[in-house]
Amino acid sequence: MKVLLVKPNNLSDHIQPSLGLAYLAGGIRARHEVVILDCIKEDIGPTQFVQRALKDCRPDLVGIQCYTFDLGNVRKILKALKEWNSAIITVVGGAHISSDPLRAFADLEENLDFAFAGEAETGFPKFIDMLDDTTREPDYSSVPGLIWKKGQELVANPVNMEEELDRLGDPAWDLIRPDLYPESQHGAFFEKFPIAPIITTRGCPYSCSFCSAPILSGKKLRHHSKEYVLRNISNLYHDFGIREFHIVDDNFTQDIEYAKTIVRGIISLNLDISLAMPNGIRMDYLDDELLELLKEAGLYLVSIAVESGNDEVLKKMKKGIKVHKIRRDVELIKKHGFDIAAFFILGFPAETLETIQDTIDLSLELPLLRANYFTYLPLPGTESYHDLEETGELDNVDWDNFYMMDAAYTPPGIKREELLVIRKKAFLKFYLRPRILIRNLLSIKNFRHFKFLFKRFYSWIIVKNHHSTDFVVHQEPSSPASVSPTP
């Protein structure tokens, strides 16, 4: 079969290759023709999709990844596909489908044939082979994670999460070509270039009430072997010229001994590389030995998820940490000479202006080089989402502007415009301090990098309403390998 895997355009401020699509392509390419299309990188909006994406590729099947903020664009792409050729089989997967499978499918059902929930690396190849075999009646019930129509009924098959991650094979690096991506990266700044994302583990055992990671990849931590990780790093270095690796695990340091084994292996490769972990790491799973190894391996900045500067809010978030412990862990990281970037959430349910100010105050007190102030998003399937559903507050969510640089949700008593002004002032107060401003300006690598950073500054600080039909600036969230058919 001819299969086109699509990362749709959206309102984004970084451009990076899709690991999830690369894993799916790697699983089917031996028997089928597969193409990966990054509509963000190629700047292809939904109204241009048929003309620009299908001109030279006439697929039998189109698989589209979908985060919640992609929903509007995915709906338009599906409609355009079916109007162009109703025989094209349409499949959607990803975080949005995985978080609420039946309801998400029903929302797209008019032009959608199938969907996948959870990790699709085992189910998707079986599904494609099944469609290709015209000698047998397809047994859709046997495909892990498949959502399909049985008469008038929607059926969601049980998902499969592979215990031995190496069995999933290598991503199809040559189909996503990380070496051809621009300087608009997940973490905004970088040490070396070009950059490739890699994943060493899947799963998150924590229960943070705002986070969908355990829904997407399960609570059990699963590992790639050291040999697998080092082989992919070596191949990317020698075959594609990659000089910086972004470990995009949800919890790379959760199994601290495994993390040390991987880092020692990276050191043993003796490559001229740098490392980053843009999704952040758990501060309570760090020690002096691991930090020393990471420094030797080329890690130049530690990203941490602080989220709030108020103990009561941290408790509601179920972060399992308090402010005094955050301060202590930051000092441990700083002792080893690392720069630190931190993530903060503003506007979590039941927050007040006072608790938001606590968070901003903490961000200014900690010895950080960078701070990212995100507004809270009620991600489908999470505990906080269901809490808002019960209280009726979901009715107030702006689903058309479901971005962390916007304010899709605000707690009672706080207006959207007010929260956006607070976030803007927090950014400016943090980054306009002379020492912080100068150090970040000195980290800009070239004029093209500057242009991407300026776009990010413009979309996060200047623009108040990001809603548009065809987007032209770029972003993607975390957890690249935990969704399907996508990252």
C-alpha positions in Angstrom: 0.0 0.0 0.0 1.0 3.6 -0.4 0.8 5.2 3.0 1.2 8.9 3.8 1.8 9.8 7.5 1.1 13.4 8.3 2.1 15.8 11.0 -0.5 18.6 10.5 0.2 22.3 10.6 -0.7 24.2 13.8 0.0 27.3 15.7 3.5 26.5 16.8 6.7 28.0 17.8 9.1 25.2 17.3 9.8 22.8 14.5 11.1 19.3 15.2 10.9 15.9 13.5 8.2 13.5 14.6 9.7 10.4 16.4 6.3 8.8 16.6 5.7 8.9 12.8 9.3 7.6 12.3 8.6 4.6 14.5 5.4 3.8 12.6 7.1 4.2 9.2 9.9 1.9 10.3 7.4 -0.8 11.1 5.7 -0.9 7.7 8.4 0.2 5.2 9.7 -3.3 4.4 6.3 -4.2 2.9 4.7 -0.9 1.9 5.6 2.4 0.4 5.5 5.1 3.1 6.1 8.9 3.1 6.2 11.2 6.1 5.0 14.8 5.6 5.7 17.5 8.2 3.2 20.2 7.4 4.7 22.5 10.0 8.1 22.3 8.5 6.8 22.6 4.9 4.3 25.3 5.9 1.3 23.5 4.4 -2.0 24.6 5.9 -5.3 22.6 5.7 -6.7 24.6 2.8 -3.5 23.9 0.8 -3.2 20.2 1.8 -4.6 18.4 -1.2 -2.9 20.6 -3.7 0.5 20.6 -2.1 0.7 17.3 -0.2 -1.0 15.0 -2.7 0.3 16.4 -6.0 3.1 13.8 -6.3 1.8 11.3 -3.7 -1.4 9.5 -4.4 -1.8 7.4 -1.2 -4.1 4.6 -0.5 -4.1 5.5 3.2 -3.4 8.8 5.1 -2.6 8.6 8.8 -2.7 11.9 10.7 -1.4 12.6 14.2 -3.7 14.7 16.4 -3.1 16.7 19.6 -6.1 18.5 21.0 -5.0 21.8 19.5 -4.8 20.0 16.1 -8.4 19.1 16.1 -9.7 21.9 13.9 -7.0 21.5 11.3 -7.3 17.7 11.3 -11.1 18.0 10.7 -10.4 20.2 7.6 -7.7 17.9 6.2 -10.0 14.9 6.6 -12.8 16.7 4.7 -10.4 17.8 1.9 -9.1 14.2 1.5 -12.5 12.7 1.2 -13.7 15.4 -1.2 -10.6 14.8 -3.4 -10.9 11.0 -3.3 -13.4 9.2 -1.1 -11.6 5.9 -1.5 -8.6 7.1 0.5 -8.6 5.3 3.9 -8.3 7.9 6.7 -6.7 7.1 10.0 -6.1 9.4 13.0 -4.1 8.8 16.1 -2.1 10.6 18.7 -2.6 12.2 22.1 -6.1 13.5 21.6 -7.5 10.1 20.4 -5.6 8.2 23.0 -7.0 10.3 25.9 -10.7 9.8 25.1 -10.9 7.3 22.2 -14.6 6.9 21.5 -15.6 10.5 22.0 -12.6 11.8 20.0 -13.5 9.4 17.1 -17.1 10.4 17.2 -16.1 14.1 16.9 -14.3 13.3 13.6 -16.5 10.5 12.4 -18.0 12.2 9.3 -14.7 11.8 7.3 -12.8 9.3 9.5 -12.5 5.6 8.8 -10.3 4.4 11.6 -8.3 5.6 14.6 -5.6 4.3 16.9 -5.4 4.8 20.6 -2.2 4.4 22.6 1.1 3.2 21.1 0.4 2.0 17.6 3.8 0.4 16.6 2.4 -3.1 17.0 -1.1 -2.6 15.8 -0.5 -0.2 12.9 1.7 -2.6 10.8 -0.8 -5.5 11.4 -3.6 -3.2 10.3 -1.8 -2.1 7.1 -1.0 -5.7 6.2 -4.6 -6.7 6.8 -5.9 -4.0 4.5 -3.4 -5.0 1.8 -4.5 -8.7 1.9 -7.5 -8.8 -0.3 -7.8 -12.6 -0.1 -9.2 -12.5 3.5 -11.9 -10.7 5.4 -10.2 -8.2 7.8 -10.4 -9.1 11.4 -10.4 -5.6 12.9 -11.0 -6.9 16.4 -7.5 -8.5 16.5 -5.7 -5.2 15.9 -4.4 -3.7 19.2 -5.5 -0.1 19.8 -7.7 0.1 16.7 -10.9 2.1 16.9 -13.4 1.1 14.2 -17.0 1.0 13.1 -18.9 -2.2 13.6 -22.2 -1.3 11.9 -23.5 1.7 13.9 -21.3 0.9 16.9 -17.9 2.3 17.6 -15.4 -0.3 18.9 -12.2 0.5 20.7 -9.8 -2.5 20.9 -7.5 -2.9 23.9 -4.2 -1.1 23.5 -0.8 -2.8 23.5 2.2 -1.4 25.2 5.3 -3.4 24.2 7.4 -4.4 27.2 10.6 -4.9 25.3 11.0 -1.6 23.4 13.8 -2.8 21.2 11.3 -5.0 19.4 9.7 -1.9 17.9 12.7 -1.4 15.7 14.5 1.7 14.8 12.8 4.9 13.7 13.0 5.6 10.0 15.5 8.4 10.4 16.0 8.7 6.6 12.3 9.5 6.2 12.2 12.4 8.7 15.8 13.6 8.1 16.5 15.4 11.4 19.6 17.0 9.9 17.4 19.0 7.6 15.3 20.7 10.3 15.9 24.4 11.2 17.2 26.0 14.3 13.6 26.3 15.8 13.9 23.6 18.4 11.9 22.3 21.4 14.1 24.1 23.9 14.5 27.2 21.8 18.3 27.3 22.5 20.9 24.7 21.7 24.7 24.1 22.0 25.5 22.2 18.8 23.6 21.7 15.5 22.0 19.8 13.8 19.8 18.2 16.4 17.8 14.9 16.7 15.3 13.7 19.3 15.8 10.2 20.8 13.9 8.3 23.4 15.3 5.7 25.8 12.2 5.0 28.1 8.5 5.1 28.0 6.0 5.3 30.8 5.3 7.6 33.8 4.5 6.2 37.2 3.4 9.6 38.6 -0.2 10.9 38.9 0.1 14.6 38.3 -3.5 15.7 37.8 -2.8 17.9 34.8 -0.6 15.5 32.8 -1.6 13.0 30.2 1.8 11.1 30.0 0.5 8.1 32.0 -2.6 7.9 29.8 -0.5 7.9 26.6 2.4 5.5 27.6 1.3 3.8 30.8 2.5 4.0 34.4 5.1 1.3 34.1 8.6 2.4 33.0 9.9 0.5 30.0 13.4 0.7 28.6 15.3 0.4 25.4 18.6 -1.5 25.8 21.8 0.4 26.1 22.9 -1.1 22.8 19.8 0.1 21.0 20.3 3.7 22.3 24.0 3.9 21.5 23.5 2.4 18.1 21.0 5.0 17.1 23.1 7.8 18.5 26.1 6.5 16.6 24.2 6.1 13.4 22.7 9.6 13.6 26.1 11.1 14.3 27.9 9.3 11.4 25.2 9.0 8.8 23.3 12.3 9.4 25.8 14.6 11.0 23.8 15.1 14.1 25.8 16.9 16.8 23.2 17.4 19.6 20.7 14.9 21.0 17.5 15.7 22.8 16.4 12.9 25.1 12.7 13.4 25.1 11.7 10.8 27.7 9.0 11.8 30.2 11.1 10.4 33.0 14.7 9.7 31.9 16.1 9.8 35.5 13.2 7.8 37.1 15.4 4.6 37.0 18.6 6.4 38.1 20.9 3.3 37.6 19.6 2.8 34.1 20.1 6.5 33.4 23.7 6.2 34.6 24.3 3.2 32.3 23.0 5.1 29.3 25.1 8.2 30.1 28.2 6.1 30.6 27.6 4.5 27.3 27.3 7.9 25.6 30.6 9.0 27.1 32.2 5.8 25.9 31.3 6.6 22.3 33.7 9.5 22.5 31.7 11.7 20.1 31.8 15.5 19.8 28.1 16.0 20.9 26.0 17.9 23.3 22.9 16.7 25.2 19.6 18.3 26.2 16.4 17.1 27.9 13.8 19.6 26.8 10.9 17.8 28.5 12.5 18.2 31.9 13.6 15.7 34.5 12.4 14.8 38.0 14.5 16.7 40.5 13.9 14.0 43.2 15.7 11.4 41.0 19.1 13.1 40.8 22.3 12.6 42.7 25.9 13.9 42.5 27.1 10.9 40.4 24.4 11.2 37.7 24.9 15.0 37.5 28.7 14.5 37.1 28.2 11.9 34.4 25.7 14.1 32.5 28.1 17.0 32.6 30.9 14.8 31.1 28.5 13.5 28.4 27.7 17.0 27.2 24.6 18.1 29.0 24.7 21.9 29.2 21.4 22.8 30.7 19.0 21.0 33.1 15.3 21.5 32.5 13.0 21.0 35.5 9.2 21.0 35.9 8.6 23.3 39.0 5.0 24.1 37.9 4.0 26.2 41.0 5.5 28.2 43.9 2.7 27.4 46.2 2.5 24.3 48.3 -1.3 24.0 48.2 -1.4 24.2 44.5 1.4 21.7 44.2 -0.7 19.4 46.4 -3.7 19.8 44.1 -1.5 19.1 41.1 -0.3 15.9 42.9 3.3 16.8 42.1 4.6 15.0 45.2 7.0 17.8 46.0 7.1 21.0 48.1 8.7 24.4 47.5 11.5 23.9 50.1 12.5 20.7 48.3 12.5 22.5 44.9 14.9 25.0 46.3 17.2 22.3 47.7 17.2 20.3 44.4 17.9 23.4 42.4 20.9 24.1 44.5 22.2 20.5 43.9 21.9 21.0 40.2 23.6 24.4 40.4 26.4 23.0 42.4 27.5 21.0 39.4 27.7 24.1 37.2 24.6 23.6 35.1 22.4 26.3 33.7 18.8 25.6 34.6 15.5 26.2 32.8 12.2 25.7 34.6 8.5 25.2 33.6 5.7 26.9 35.4 1.9 26.7 35.1 -0.2 29.8 35.6 -4.0 29.5 36.1 -4.4 26.0 37.4 -8.0 25.3 38.6 -8.8 27.0 41.9 -5.8 29.2 41.6 -6.0 32.8 42.8 -4.0 35.9 41.8 -2.0 35.4 45.1 -1.0 31.8 44.3 0.0 32.8 40.7 2.1 35.5 42.2 3.8 32.9 44.5 4.8 31.0 41.3 6.2 34.1 39.6 8.1 35.2 42.8 9.7 31.7 43.0 10.8 31.8 39.4 12.5 35.1 40.0 14.2 33.9 43.2 15.6 30.6 41.8 19.0 30.7 40.0 17.5 30.1 36.6 18.7 31.0 33.1 15.3 30.5 31.5 11.7 30.3 32.7 8.7 29.2 30.7 5.3 30.3 31.9 2.6 28.1 30.5 -1.1 28.6 31.0 -3.0 25.6 32.3 -4.6 23.3 29.7 -7.4 20.9 30.6 -5.9 18.0 28.6 -8.6 15.4 27.9 -8.5 12.3 30.0 -6.5 13.9 32.9 -7.8 14.1 36.4 -8.1 17.9 36.4 -10.0 17.6 33.1 -12.6 15.3 34.7 -12.8 17.6 37.7 -13.7 20.5 35.5 -16.1 18.3 33.6 -18.0 17.5 36.8 -18.2 21.2 37.9 -19.3 22.4 34.4 -16.2 24.5 33.9 -15.2 22.8 30.7 -18.1 24.8 29.1 -15.9 27.8 29.5 -12.8 26.3 27.7 -11.8 28.0 24.4 -11.0 24.9 22.4 -10.1 27.0 19.3 -7.2 28.5 21.2 -6.0 25.4 23.1 -2.4 26.5 23.4 -0.1 27.0 26.3 0.8 30.5 25.0 -2.9 31.4 25.1 -5.4 31.1 27.9 -7.9 28.4 26.9 -9.0 28.1 30.5 -8.9 30.5 33.4 -10.0 29.8 37.1 -13.2 31.5 38.4 -12.5 35.1 39.2 -9.7 35.6 36.7 -10.4 36.9 33.2 -8.6 35.6 30.2 -7.1 39.0 29.3 -6.0 39.4 32.9 -4.1 36.0 32.9 -2.4 36.8 29.6 -1.2 40.2 31.0 0.1 38.5 34.1 2.0 35.9 32.0 3.4 38.7 29.7 4.6 40.7 32.7 6.2 37.6 34.2 8.2 36.9 31.0 9.3 40.5 30.7 10.3 40.8 34.3 12.3 37.6 34.2 14.1 38.1 30.9 14.7 41.8 31.0 17.0 41.5 34.0 20.4 42.6 32.5 22.4 39.4 33.4 19.7 37.1 32.1 19.1 39.1 29.0 22.7 39.3 28.0 23.4 35.6 28.7 20.4 34.6 26.5 21.3 37.0 23.7 24.9 35.6 23.7 23.4 32.1 23.2 21.9 33.0 19.8 23.8 31.0 17.2 23.1 32.9 13.9 20.6 35.2 12.2 18.2 32.3 11.3 18.1 31.2 14.9 17.4 34.8 15.9 14.5 34.9 13.5 12.9 31.8 15.1 13.4 33.2 18.6 11.8 36.5 17.6 8.8 34.6 16.2 8.5 32.8 19.5 8.8 36.0 21.4 6.2 37.6 19.2 3.7 34.7 19.5 4.1 34.3 23.2 4.4 37.9 24.4 2.9 40.2 21.7 0.0 38.4 20.1 -3.1 38.2 22.3 -5.3 35.9 20.1 -3.6 33.1 18.2 -6.6 31.6 16.4 -6.2 31.3 12.7 -7.2 28.9 9.9 -3.8 28.3 8.3 -1.0 28.7 10.7 2.5 29.8 9.8 4.5 29.7 13.0 5.3 26.5 14.8 5.2 24.2 18.0 4.9 20.6 19.2 4.4 19.2 22.7 6.3 16.6 24.4 6.3 12.8 24.4 7.1 12.1 20.8 6.9 8.3 20.8 3.9 7.9 23.0 1.2 8.6 20.5 0.0 7.2 17.3 0.1 7.3 14.3 2.5 10.1 15.5 4.6 11.2 18.1 
